[in-house]
Amino acid sequence: MSRFGSRTRPSTAISTWTQADSLFTYSNVDFLVIAGGGGGWYGGGGAGGYRTSYGTSGGNSAAESAVTVLKNTNYTVTVGGGGTARVGTAVGSNSVFSTITSNGGGGYTGSLVGGDGGSGGGGVGGGAGGAGTSNQGYAGGASNNAADPYLASGGGGGAGQVGQVQQSASLSGAGGDGLTSTISGVSVTRAGGGGGATIRYNGSAGRAGGAGGGGTGGYENTATVGTAGTVNTGSGGGGGSQNYNGGNGGSGIVILRWKTARLGTITIGAGLTGSTTTSGDDTIATITAGSGNVSWS
């Protein structure tokens, strides 16, 4: 008997399991999940929802908790596409990683009010801007000119800023700015709102999209169409004028980052398009399209 009062049989194996061993079975993964941006109508499209555990989340909210994953277990990933300008509701599609879902950006609703979404779309003809989703993005800018419903419009909301309201009877609102993240190893701004269009003749040129890839609004006088939100930023498309279309929303993105020594390598499954790189002790996976599963081993 030992001095601690317990016996050890010579034939009995002694467990050497330690807490450190569990770190090689499961560990945390940081994420940035951005949904597809809304397509431009007259007002600018709203940016896709912006959720992250690595810095500031949408609506300038606090970082979320990292996701705990198990090795050799599948986790769903979906990269949302951008909304199509003036088709259907023009809302962007959701992006997903495991339990994290970011909502597509707001677009056309069939009325003068901007569509709700991760960030809201801009209004027109006296209509309010669409609402953003809490901790994902901001509201779109309102139109304040009901007297001439189709002259100017509001800008789409961005992940980091409200879309600008219509500035005057002939001057639309600019798109709200996005947010900057370093999860990929470099500083990149994404999820800007689309700029509002000048819908009829006269007035000022269409407004710029928000920083991070928001599309510029169109301008009837120069037959200028609204431009699309930048691909893989989840930015909103610029609004369109009376006879010229708005821009489509930019597709979203999913970026994952983890300690290489704890989780090892990732398998990006069929149906997904992605790549990996390293930064110091971390591995980073950037997934740019599709829907499928990822796992670690």
Buried (B, 14 or more C-beta within 10 A) or exposed (E): EEEEEEEEEEEEEEEEEEEEEEBEEBBBBBBBBBBBBBBBBBBBBBBBBBBBBBBBBBBEBEEBEBBEBEBEEBBBBBBBBBBBBBEEBBBBBBBBBBEBBBBBBBBBBEEBBBBBBBBBBBBBBBBBBBBBBEBBBBBBBBBBBEEBBBBBBBBBBBBBBBBBBBBEEBBBBBBBBBBBBEBBBEEBBBBBBBBBBBBBEEBBBBBBBBBBBBBBBBBBBEEBBBBBBBBBBBBBBBBBBBEBBBBBBBBBBBBBBBBBEBBBEBEBBEEBEBEEEEBEEBBBBBBBBBBBBBBBE
